């Protein structure tokens, strides 16, 4: 018999811990909570194996902390390590549990400890309320477009649907509603208040409307998709307002997007079919990603050329990238092995599969994974089990063949293709997307 458990708890955020995101060295020290950060846990147990998905309202996940906590939880609760998945919702208004891009938010050790304790407590609660449910899966179309594709190309398509799974008790109540969509959590802006962003707003609305006891958001492959901002009259306005928007405007957009999203989700909830959750299987592999070699002389030469672009309206990012490239050169000269080993994972529960990618893949990767999946209802998630930055498509590599082909050093193209130095990460090879897609599909087929 299949049983499902679910629980949620608030992660306490220490005052003055730095919130990650929006730019280097901003010093966004937390002064209060606008809306809380949650840890949510889902367990699926077929009597032989139990899969666990742990979602926290964090900007990123960290492979080392995830690996350590995975082994601790596996040992304490008699779980298979490969059956434990960690995901973040990618809100840009939460502290980091470990270093992300240099300067984009100093990690808070106190917050990390709170994160660990809350994950453990929430897992205990989920394990304690496992019960038999019926499971229904479907897709709710996005009727009012709320996202925009961050690209210079002609293709402006965004995620057209919300993929959802309802876990329903015998009395008809919805124990948990899993929903999956690809769109960045960057509505709330550069304030010094903690926020779970539009994803938190949507989850709160799901509870308020009694669509489910526990909402469970899985962040899709949204590296190239942001929210659409609107003014008070409902007119779309440029992305640049993030730097100047008032808190009132941010809250209005937060509420508008959350309301529109949940309206669309609610309208599609009856368009579903019952699925099976048995058998429960899982696979987790540490994989070396293909990267270009790091040559100290090349990085020093490129860094020097970046400074020759000054004066520039993008001086902050130019100087930032210069500094990180110089650091990469120093690391290379000292023998640093720039190998990127990350954890790829697939959880399979009967008709449902969840494929997880660390870092921020683009919409195209999620579409390719779902199209090639063997499962009847595949879901793809990112910001899972670690970080590795963005994964540009082959088309993007061709469009931006060198670092100086971009005049706007903060725009689409430069940031996604050439910003690896911010993580002290080498540039990916052009086949990175196909490599990850093929590997994850191979892993799913092995189950």
Wavefront OBJ file of the C-alpha trace (Angstrom):
o trace
v 0.000 0.000 0.000
v 1.278 3.466 -0.901
v 1.282 6.069 1.863
v 2.148 9.758 1.610
v 3.357 12.151 4.296
v 3.589 15.941 4.233
v 4.595 18.681 6.657
v 5.691 22.314 6.706
v 7.480 24.618 9.134
v 8.796 28.169 9.089
v 12.580 28.615 8.925
v 13.600 31.360 11.334
v 15.827 34.038 9.781
v 18.319 35.789 12.075
v 18.256 39.568 12.080
v 20.977 41.192 9.963
v 21.840 38.008 8.067
v 22.498 39.004 4.474
v 19.851 38.241 1.833
v 21.203 36.794 -1.431
v 20.596 38.086 -4.942
v 20.279 41.184 -7.168
v 23.936 42.079 -7.487
v 27.392 41.966 -5.901
v 28.218 43.395 -2.472
v 24.822 45.011 -1.846
v 24.883 44.297 1.880
v 21.156 43.533 2.118
v 21.139 42.769 5.854
v 17.765 41.449 7.004
v 15.744 43.928 9.075
v 12.514 41.931 9.298
v 10.194 39.406 7.693
v 7.690 40.496 5.051
v 6.482 36.906 4.618
v 8.045 33.774 6.114
v 10.354 31.226 4.552
v 9.103 27.651 4.720
v 10.555 24.176 4.706
v 8.169 21.621 3.202
v 8.652 17.851 3.036
v 6.857 15.214 0.957
v 7.350 11.475 1.542
v 6.110 8.641 -0.666
v 6.363 5.129 0.812
v 5.549 1.845 -0.952
v 6.556 -0.321 2.001
v 9.960 -1.162 0.554
v 11.393 2.276 -0.259
v 10.526 5.799 0.720
v 11.274 8.811 -1.528
v 11.637 12.188 0.182
v 11.487 15.635 -1.427
v 12.621 18.534 0.768
v 11.818 22.039 -0.508
v 13.020 25.186 1.247
v 12.487 28.845 0.405
v 16.151 29.557 -0.344
v 17.910 31.208 -3.279
v 20.120 28.181 -3.903
v 21.089 24.783 -2.595
v 24.640 23.776 -1.769
v 26.027 20.392 -2.782
v 28.223 19.961 0.319
v 25.503 20.835 2.825
v 22.971 18.721 0.934
v 25.338 15.745 0.817
v 26.125 15.947 4.537
v 22.505 16.343 5.600
v 21.381 13.603 3.195
v 23.723 11.078 4.803
v 22.703 12.148 8.320
v 18.981 11.814 7.533
v 19.502 8.511 5.731
v 21.306 7.079 8.746
v 18.888 8.404 11.346
v 15.636 7.493 9.567
v 16.693 4.347 7.649
v 16.321 5.970 4.235
v 18.191 5.265 1.012
v 20.456 8.313 0.438
v 19.621 8.424 -3.281
v 15.924 8.769 -2.345
v 16.403 12.148 -0.602
v 16.109 15.229 -2.838
v 16.802 18.838 -1.791
v 15.290 21.748 -3.742
v 15.196 25.520 -3.336
v 12.454 27.831 -4.577
v 15.020 30.467 -5.660
v 13.608 33.419 -3.796
v 16.100 36.281 -3.935
v 15.105 37.490 -0.463
v 16.502 34.732 1.754
v 19.934 34.184 3.267
v 22.388 31.786 1.654
v 23.232 28.527 3.419
v 26.616 28.518 1.662
v 28.554 30.750 -0.721
v 26.888 31.431 -4.062
v 28.391 33.878 -6.559
v 31.144 35.834 -4.825
v 29.568 38.821 -3.056
v 25.965 37.975 -3.886
v 25.154 37.209 -0.270
v 27.455 36.113 2.521
v 26.295 32.802 3.986
v 24.757 32.904 7.440
v 25.920 30.048 9.648
v 23.064 30.687 12.073
v 20.554 30.474 9.225
v 22.245 27.313 7.936
v 21.839 25.734 11.362
v 18.177 26.800 11.471
v 17.736 25.296 7.985
v 19.228 21.974 9.082
v 17.146 21.782 12.263
v 13.935 22.743 10.448
v 14.509 20.181 7.683
v 14.974 17.431 10.261
v 11.915 18.479 12.317
v 9.715 18.728 9.231
v 10.826 15.318 7.970
v 9.935 13.779 11.338
v 6.458 15.310 11.111
v 5.951 14.120 7.524
v 7.020 10.584 8.439
v 4.587 10.683 11.338
v 1.504 11.481 9.248
v 1.932 9.127 6.282
v -1.451 7.878 5.108
v -3.135 6.293 2.133
v -4.260 8.741 -0.552
v -5.459 8.798 -4.141
v -3.228 10.734 -6.515
v -4.323 12.885 -9.465
v -2.066 14.704 -11.932
v -2.782 17.317 -14.557
v -1.784 20.563 -16.255
v -3.374 23.975 -15.763
v -2.811 26.399 -18.670
v -1.427 29.857 -17.909
v -4.270 32.044 -19.213
v -2.817 35.446 -18.346
v 0.889 35.627 -19.216
v 2.877 36.609 -16.122
v 6.421 35.790 -17.329
v 8.830 37.094 -19.920
v 11.706 35.347 -21.676
v 15.031 37.067 -20.974
v 16.521 36.716 -24.438
v 17.705 38.846 -27.332
v 16.359 36.308 -29.828
v 12.963 36.091 -31.455
v 11.746 33.226 -29.279
v 9.995 34.840 -26.316
v 8.005 31.772 -25.252
v 7.568 31.081 -21.540
v 6.276 28.132 -19.550
v 2.682 27.715 -20.810
v 1.337 25.620 -17.940
v 1.391 24.660 -14.291
v 2.001 20.963 -13.766
v 0.267 19.732 -10.605
v -0.272 16.611 -8.521
v -3.089 16.343 -5.948
v -2.847 13.895 -3.039
v -6.445 13.296 -1.910
v -7.666 11.553 1.251
v -10.638 9.183 1.364
v -12.821 12.014 2.710
v -12.022 14.155 -0.357
v -9.728 16.626 1.409
v -6.486 17.498 -0.368
v -3.561 16.623 1.877
v -0.982 18.196 -0.413
v -0.941 20.010 -3.752
v 2.339 19.825 -5.657
v 2.667 22.508 -8.338
v 5.552 23.026 -10.775
v 6.225 26.062 -12.977
v 9.241 27.818 -14.478
v 9.562 31.503 -13.545
v 12.151 33.386 -11.478
v 11.390 34.568 -7.962
v 12.429 38.169 -8.494
v 9.350 40.245 -7.743
v 10.097 41.631 -4.318
v 13.288 43.447 -5.263
v 16.242 44.819 -3.338
v 14.544 45.473 0.005
v 15.993 44.334 3.319
v 12.963 42.227 4.217
v 12.759 38.447 4.057
v 10.289 37.173 1.461
v 9.433 33.897 -0.266
v 8.546 36.043 -3.308
v 5.696 35.200 -5.719
v 6.069 31.499 -4.931
v 5.356 32.185 -1.256
v 2.429 34.414 -2.201
v 1.002 31.634 -4.386
v 1.440 29.041 -1.636
v -0.312 31.302 0.883
v -3.230 31.814 -1.524
v -3.550 28.061 -2.080
v -4.004 27.624 1.675
v -6.354 30.616 1.992
v -8.580 29.247 -0.776
v -8.471 25.801 0.849
v -7.198 24.175 -2.342
v -4.911 22.044 -0.162
v -3.704 21.731 3.418
v -0.098 22.046 2.299
v 1.034 23.696 -0.953
v 4.254 22.282 -2.389
v 6.007 24.343 -5.065
v 8.708 22.754 -7.224
v 10.783 25.386 -9.023
v 11.050 24.617 -12.747
v 13.851 25.264 -15.216
v 13.495 29.048 -15.216
v 17.016 30.383 -15.806
v 15.826 32.524 -18.732
v 12.345 33.483 -17.500
v 11.521 36.444 -15.263
v 8.237 37.898 -14.057
v 6.453 40.687 -15.943
v 6.260 43.953 -14.005
v 3.264 46.238 -14.396
v 2.470 49.779 -13.292
v -0.665 50.748 -11.368
v -2.649 50.953 -14.612
v -1.713 47.458 -15.683
v 0.824 48.474 -18.333
v 3.932 46.319 -18.728
v 7.079 48.166 -17.698
v 10.786 47.394 -18.244
v 12.843 45.033 -16.123
v 14.989 47.988 -15.032
v 12.316 48.998 -12.504
v 13.734 46.363 -10.152
v 16.439 48.852 -9.256
v 14.049 51.737 -8.572
v 10.617 50.286 -7.762
v 8.924 51.346 -4.551
v 7.987 48.772 -1.955
v 4.322 49.521 -2.685
v 4.849 48.696 -6.361
v 6.689 45.492 -5.469
v 3.904 44.331 -3.172
v 1.270 45.147 -5.817
v 3.129 43.069 -8.401
v 3.717 40.287 -5.900
v -0.002 40.086 -5.176
v -1.011 40.423 -8.828
v 1.254 37.584 -9.961
v 0.326 35.314 -7.046
v -3.395 35.915 -7.623
v -3.179 35.331 -11.394
v -1.129 32.167 -10.953
v -3.448 30.626 -8.367
v -6.542 31.628 -10.366
v -5.125 29.697 -13.324
v -4.098 26.759 -11.148
v -7.537 26.556 -9.517
v -9.284 26.738 -12.900
v -7.353 23.702 -14.129
v -7.460 21.473 -11.072
v -10.364 19.382 -12.365
v -8.479 18.648 -15.598
v -6.587 15.702 -14.169
v -6.426 11.927 -14.119
v -5.603 9.437 -11.430
v -2.036 8.126 -11.423
v -0.189 5.375 -9.598
v 2.657 6.061 -7.152
v 4.052 2.518 -7.106
v 6.724 1.296 -7.231
v 9.012 3.845 -5.550
v 12.502 4.072 -7.084
v 15.416 6.521 -7.114
v 18.820 7.152 -8.621
v 21.467 9.736 -7.689
v 24.752 10.135 -9.554
v 27.662 12.499 -9.089
v 28.605 13.584 -12.610
v 31.493 15.652 -13.970
v 30.176 18.401 -16.230
v 32.064 19.282 -19.454
v 34.005 22.556 -19.093
v 36.639 24.532 -20.978
v 40.209 24.604 -19.606
v 41.276 27.538 -17.434
v 44.501 29.130 -18.675
v 45.824 31.778 -16.312
v 47.364 33.909 -19.066
v 44.095 33.995 -21.040
v 42.085 35.003 -17.969
v 44.565 37.768 -17.100
v 44.514 39.085 -20.655
v 40.725 39.050 -20.793
v 40.476 40.775 -17.417
v 42.775 43.572 -18.598
v 40.674 44.072 -21.744
v 37.514 44.360 -19.649
v 38.896 47.403 -17.853
v 39.631 49.046 -21.213
v 35.843 49.172 -21.759
v 35.651 51.838 -19.045
v 34.064 54.310 -18.677
v 30.838 52.349 -18.989
v 27.358 52.375 -17.459
v 28.137 48.755 -16.538
v 31.259 49.621 -14.556
v 30.194 47.646 -11.479
v 29.839 44.368 -13.375
v 32.930 45.031 -15.486
v 35.092 45.551 -12.424
v 33.434 42.617 -10.668
v 34.124 40.261 -13.584
v 37.688 41.592 -13.879
v 38.335 40.796 -10.216
v 36.864 37.295 -10.413
v 38.858 36.495 -13.561
v 42.051 37.646 -11.878
v 41.208 35.367 -8.962
v 40.602 32.484 -11.393
v 44.070 33.149 -12.859
v 45.648 33.050 -9.401
v 43.841 29.806 -8.573
v 44.999 28.265 -11.857
v 48.604 29.276 -11.176
v 48.358 27.611 -7.770
v 47.197 24.343 -9.309
v 43.446 24.554 -8.712
v 41.569 21.700 -10.431
v 38.543 23.402 -11.977
v 36.421 20.260 -12.178
v 32.652 20.595 -11.777
v 31.169 17.507 -10.120
v 27.485 17.803 -9.314
v 24.655 15.502 -8.276
v 21.959 14.613 -10.796
v 18.907 12.803 -9.452
v 15.676 11.168 -10.553
v 12.904 10.070 -8.202
v 10.304 7.774 -9.753
v 7.017 6.958 -8.086
v 4.918 4.878 -10.461
v 3.610 7.236 -13.148
v 5.318 10.270 -11.575
v 8.987 11.153 -12.091
v 10.934 14.129 -10.757
v 14.238 14.952 -12.476
v 16.481 17.381 -10.601
v 19.256 19.662 -11.886
v 21.570 21.785 -9.694
v 21.842 25.460 -10.559
v 19.699 27.249 -13.135
v 18.895 25.467 -16.399
v 16.790 27.225 -19.011
v 13.216 26.445 -20.020
v 14.487 24.438 -23.005
v 16.198 21.890 -20.767
v 13.020 21.204 -18.840
v 11.037 20.852 -22.053
v 13.586 18.384 -23.447
v 13.585 16.329 -20.249
v 9.808 16.111 -20.131
v 9.576 15.282 -23.826
v 12.082 12.441 -23.499
v 10.905 11.037 -20.173
v 9.526 7.519 -19.953
v 7.202 8.347 -17.047
v 3.565 9.130 -17.780
v 3.769 12.369 -15.759
v 7.296 13.845 -15.692
v 8.268 16.915 -13.678
v 11.590 18.777 -13.846
v 13.081 20.886 -11.049
v 16.174 23.039 -10.658
v 18.162 24.705 -7.850
v 18.386 21.127 -6.561
v 21.207 19.403 -4.634
v 23.747 22.132 -5.391
v 24.686 25.100 -7.556
v 26.542 25.457 -10.852
v 25.175 28.704 -12.270
v 23.441 28.846 -15.640
v 23.518 26.280 -18.457
v 23.372 28.163 -21.776
v 21.914 26.432 -24.812
v 24.046 25.699 -27.884
v 22.263 28.558 -29.676
v 23.381 30.989 -26.980
v 27.007 29.944 -27.311
v 26.811 30.682 -31.030
v 25.118 34.041 -30.449
v 27.734 35.115 -27.865
v 31.001 33.527 -29.047
v 33.273 35.747 -26.948
v 32.997 37.917 -23.879
v 33.291 41.169 -25.833
v 30.335 40.563 -28.130
v 28.053 42.064 -25.461
v 27.884 45.805 -24.937
v 25.531 45.398 -22.003
v 27.572 43.463 -19.449
v 24.515 42.735 -17.337
v 22.195 41.580 -20.088
v 21.091 38.235 -21.428
v 24.044 36.573 -23.103
v 26.959 37.932 -21.105
v 25.558 37.073 -17.698
v 24.429 33.562 -18.595
v 27.304 32.467 -20.864
v 30.289 34.305 -19.369
v 29.505 34.809 -15.702
v 30.932 31.501 -14.453
v 33.885 33.335 -12.936
v 31.483 34.725 -10.338
v 31.333 31.191 -8.944
v 35.032 30.587 -9.683
v 33.644 28.144 -12.236
v 35.122 27.599 -15.709
v 33.035 28.170 -18.806
v 30.851 25.231 -19.786
v 31.381 23.455 -23.088
v 28.743 24.072 -25.734
v 27.232 20.617 -25.291
v 26.403 21.154 -21.600
v 22.609 21.113 -22.047
v 22.542 18.003 -24.220
v 24.992 16.335 -21.853
v 22.759 16.846 -18.818
v 19.549 15.953 -20.667
v 21.014 12.724 -22.022
v 22.432 11.781 -18.632
v 19.184 12.357 -16.750
v 17.121 10.446 -19.344
v 19.611 7.587 -19.148
v 19.260 7.601 -15.359
v 15.458 7.587 -15.548
v 15.516 4.685 -18.007
v 17.684 2.715 -15.585
v 14.891 2.661 -13.004
l 1 2 3 4 5 6 7 8 9 10 11 12 13 14 15 16 17 18 19 20 21 22 23 24 25 26 27 28 29 30 31 32 33 34 35 36 37 38 39 40 41 42 43 44 45 46 47 48 49 50 51 52 53 54 55 56 57 58 59 60 61 62 63 64 65 66 67 68 69 70 71 72 73 74 75 76 77 78 79 80 81 82 83 84 85 86 87 88 89 90 91 92 93 94 95 96 97 98 99 100 101 102 103 104 105 106 107 108 109 110 111 112 113 114 115 116 117 118 119 120 121 122 123 124 125 126 127 128 129 130 131 132 133 134 135 136 137 138 139 140 141 142 143 144 145 146 147 148 149 150 151 152 153 154 155 156 157 158 159 160 161 162 163 164 165 166 167 168 169 170 171 172 173 174 175 176 177 178 179 180 181 182 183 184 185 186 187 188 189 190 191 192 193 194 195 196 197 198 199 200 201 202 203 204 205 206 207 208 209 210 211 212 213 214 215 216 217 218 219 220 221 222 223 224 225 226 227 228 229 230 231 232 233 234 235 236 237 238 239 240 241 242 243 244 245 246 247 248 249 250 251 252 253 254 255 256 257 258 259 260 261 262 263 264 265 266 267 268 269 270 271 272 273 274 275 276 277 278 279 280 281 282 283 284 285 286 287 288 289 290 291 292 293 294 295 296 297 298 299 300 301 302 303 304 305 306 307 308 309 310 311 312 313 314 315 316 317 318 319 320 321 322 323 324 325 326 327 328 329 330 331 332 333 334 335 336 337 338 339 340 341 342 343 344 345 346 347 348 349 350 351 352 353 354 355 356 357 358 359 360 361 362 363 364 365 366 367 368 369 370 371 372 373 374 375 376 377 378 379 380 381 382 383 384 385 386 387 388 389 390 391 392 393 394 395 396 397 398 399 400 401 402 403 404 405 406 407 408 409 410 411 412 413 414 415 416 417 418 419 420 421 422 423 424 425 426 427 428 429 430 431 432 433 434 435 436 437 438 439 440 441 442 443 444 445 446 447
